[in-house]
Amino acid sequence: MSIKVLIVDDHKIVRDGLRILIDKQNDMKVVAEAEDGQVAVKLAKKLMPDIIIMDITMPGMNGIDATRRIISESPSIKVIALSMHSDKRFVTGMLEAGASGYLLKDCAFNELAGAIRRVSSNHLYISPGIPDAVASSVGNNLQSSKPATLTKREGEILRLLADGKTTRQIAAILKISSSTIQTHIRNIMLKLDLSSTAELIKYALKEGIISIEK
């Protein structure tokens, strides 16, 4: 099944170029385009894409606010920021809003395609184009002050989830039902006061369960 992609950018030439390149991938399909954050929020709710490629600086609702709205309403949707800005405040702002990836607009398309696939498998991706000092600071900002209170089983499930396994795959590995896995995931989110898969990944990053791929 193809990865459904929504492109959000206020420049039509950028949207057109990304659509052509993404649609050439055998495992991806662009389902819609949006020229600003407000339209993106509406289309995300209507179409439920798997991945949203999100610009940050746009007229009206910016990419950070749009990402926050989309993730709060549809936690299963994953957002990848594609921006000209490498400043810490933009990178941190997008990740704190719920984005699962951050790339710079001068990256090669192959990197973007790889990031789409990685993020769709429940991994976090930050471009090598982001300065090391910024990436390090972002990693620190993602840290939580809440102590880990997970059971051994919950820890196993979080580790597998962060590694990109689906609920069904985790159930098969642990030899328990999918419904039991879903219950554990809900309990993990409640214990850690998290509300989305993206936030679980950030927690796993902070705990060293996964690392930012550079």
C-alpha positions in Angstrom: 0.0 0.0 0.0 1.3 3.4 -1.0 2.3 6.0 1.6 -0.3 8.8 1.3 1.4 12.2 1.3 0.0 15.8 1.7 2.3 18.6 0.6 2.0 21.9 2.4 4.0 24.9 1.0 3.0 28.4 0.0 5.0 28.2 -3.3 3.2 26.4 -6.1 6.5 25.6 -7.9 7.7 23.8 -4.8 4.5 21.8 -4.5 4.5 20.9 -8.2 8.1 19.7 -8.1 7.6 17.6 -5.0 4.4 16.1 -6.4 6.2 15.0 -9.6 9.1 13.5 -7.6 7.0 11.8 -4.9 4.5 10.3 -7.4 7.5 8.7 -9.2 8.1 6.5 -6.1 6.5 3.1 -6.3 5.5 3.3 -2.6 4.2 6.9 -2.4 1.3 8.9 -3.7 0.5 12.6 -3.2 -3.2 12.9 -2.2 -3.4 16.7 -2.0 -1.6 20.0 -1.7 -2.2 23.0 0.5 -0.8 26.5 0.3 -1.1 27.4 4.0 -1.5 25.9 7.4 -5.3 26.5 7.7 -6.0 24.6 4.5 -3.6 21.8 5.6 -5.5 21.3 8.9 -8.8 20.9 6.9 -7.3 18.5 4.3 -5.5 16.5 7.0 -8.8 15.9 8.8 -10.7 15.1 5.6 -8.1 12.9 3.9 -6.1 11.4 6.8 -2.7 11.2 4.9 0.1 9.1 6.3 2.7 11.8 6.0 2.5 15.6 5.7 5.4 17.5 4.2 5.1 20.8 6.0 6.7 24.2 5.3 7.1 26.4 8.3 6.9 30.1 7.3 3.7 30.5 5.4 1.0 33.3 5.4 -1.8 32.9 7.8 -1.3 29.8 10.0 2.3 28.8 10.0 3.7 25.3 9.9 4.3 25.0 13.7 0.7 25.9 14.6 -0.7 23.7 11.8 1.4 20.8 13.0 0.2 21.2 16.6 -3.5 21.3 15.4 -3.1 18.3 13.1 -1.3 16.1 15.6 -3.8 17.0 18.4 -6.7 16.0 16.2 -5.2 13.1 14.4 -2.2 11.6 16.3 -1.7 8.9 13.7 -0.6 11.4 11.1 3.1 12.1 10.9 4.6 15.5 9.9 7.9 16.1 8.3 9.1 19.7 8.3 10.8 20.9 5.0 12.2 24.3 5.6 14.9 26.7 4.7 15.5 27.4 8.4 18.1 25.5 10.5 17.7 27.7 13.6 17.2 25.9 16.8 13.9 27.7 17.5 12.3 26.4 14.3 13.6 22.8 14.7 12.6 22.7 18.4 9.3 24.3 17.6 8.3 21.8 15.0 9.4 18.8 17.1 7.6 20.1 20.2 4.5 20.6 18.0 4.6 16.9 17.2 6.6 16.6 14.0 8.6 13.4 13.4 11.1 14.8 11.0 13.0 17.9 10.0 14.8 18.5 6.7 16.2 21.5 4.9 15.0 22.6 1.5 18.5 22.3 0.0 18.5 18.5 0.7 18.5 16.0 -2.2 15.2 14.4 -3.0 16.6 11.0 -2.1 17.0 12.2 1.5 13.4 13.3 1.6 12.2 10.0 0.2 14.2 8.1 2.8 12.9 10.3 5.6 9.3 9.7 4.4 9.9 6.0 4.6 11.7 6.2 8.0 9.1 8.4 9.6 6.2 6.3 8.2 7.9 3.4 10.1 7.6 5.3 13.4 11.2 6.7 13.5 12.3 10.2 14.1 14.5 11.8 11.4 16.6 15.0 11.6 18.6 15.9 8.5 22.4 15.8 8.6 22.1 19.4 7.3 21.0 20.6 10.8 24.1 21.9 12.6 25.4 19.5 15.3 25.0 22.1 18.0 21.3 22.6 17.1 20.6 18.8 16.9 22.3 18.3 20.3 20.3 21.1 21.8 17.0 19.7 20.3 17.8 16.3 21.8 18.2 17.9 25.2 14.9 19.9 24.8 13.0 16.7 24.1 13.9 15.4 27.5 11.1 14.9 30.0 11.4 15.6 33.8 8.9 12.7 34.5 10.6 9.5 35.8 10.0 6.3 33.9 7.5 4.2 35.7 6.9 1.5 33.0 6.6 -2.2 33.8 9.0 -4.6 32.1 6.3 -5.5 29.5 5.5 -1.9 28.8 9.2 -1.2 28.3 9.4 -4.1 25.8 6.4 -2.8 23.9 7.7 0.8 23.8 11.1 -0.5 22.5 9.4 -2.4 19.7 7.1 0.4 18.8 10.0 2.8 18.7 11.8 0.4 16.4 9.0 0.7 13.9 7.0 -2.4 14.6 3.2 -2.4 14.1 0.7 -3.4 16.8 0.2 -6.8 15.0 4.0 -7.4 14.7 4.5 -6.6 18.4 1.6 -9.0 19.3 3.3 -11.8 17.2 6.7 -11.2 18.8 5.4 -11.1 22.4 2.8 -13.8 21.7 -0.2 -11.8 23.1 -3.2 -10.4 21.4 -3.3 -7.1 19.4 -6.0 -5.8 21.7 -3.7 -6.4 24.7 -0.9 -4.5 23.0 -3.3 -1.6 22.3 -4.3 -1.6 26.0 -0.6 -1.5 27.0 0.1 1.4 24.6 -2.8 3.4 26.1 -1.5 2.7 29.6 2.1 3.8 28.5 0.7 7.1 27.1 -1.3 7.7 30.3 1.7 7.0 32.6 4.0 9.2 30.6 1.3 11.9 30.0 1.8 11.5 26.2 -0.9 11.7 23.5 0.7 10.5 20.2 3.1 8.1 18.7 5.4 11.0 17.8 5.6 11.9 21.5 6.3 8.2 22.4 9.2 8.3 19.9 10.6 11.5 21.5 10.4 9.8 24.9 12.2 6.7 23.5 14.8 9.1 22.0 15.4 10.7 25.3 15.7 7.4 27.1 18.2 6.1 24.5 15.9 3.5 23.1 16.4 4.9 19.7 18.8 7.5 18.3 18.5 10.4 15.8 19.8 9.0 12.5 22.5 11.3 11.1 
